[in-house]
């Protein structure tokens, strides 16, 4: 199994699905949706290379984590590696899986864009599919926009009490040195404020570097 090309990860959040979850965002996406909240992760360029077993162990470092979320980037373009990540995680702990994709489920099943898509879908509990459309972002649920669909592929999370489509959104902002990470599906206004604040921080650090 080859290494995954990972943009970043986060261990332990309540902003991207039910329970306490760890998240992996893969690098590379073919869609270039206008208004994407993660434009730095669209280019298909080398980021962090990590083996599936190593990544699974990293994501389960918090013993309270009971679920994983795969996002990006486009997870299905690295489907084989991500399928091995969730299989390795489940050999250690009973772990649910939420996965985002810009493809429709029908396309994934009948014309998969990469090897391992069927194997990944076999492991997914909830799939959120479809392109992000900024004009249809209603600020509700774990979907980015109203055209996206929530598929309960396994039924494991169907009765968990988590409203994937209508709940109020929650987000977490993590600051690490000069970098900030927004975790969750933000309301549109928050994303604008976040992007502005991050740019101001970057410019202030650039100015400080010049002064030194």
Secondary structure, 3 states (H helix, E strand, C coil): CCCEEEEEEEEEECCCCCCCEEEEEECCCCCCCCCCCCHHHCCCCCCEEECHHHHHHHHCCCCCCCEEEEECCCHHHHHHHHHHHHHHHHHHCCCEEEEEECCCHHHHHHCCCCCCHHHHHHHCCEEEECCCCHHHCCCECCCCCCCCEEEECCCCCCCCCCCCCCCECCEEEEEECCEEEEEECCCHHHHHHHHHHHHHHHHHHHHHHHHC
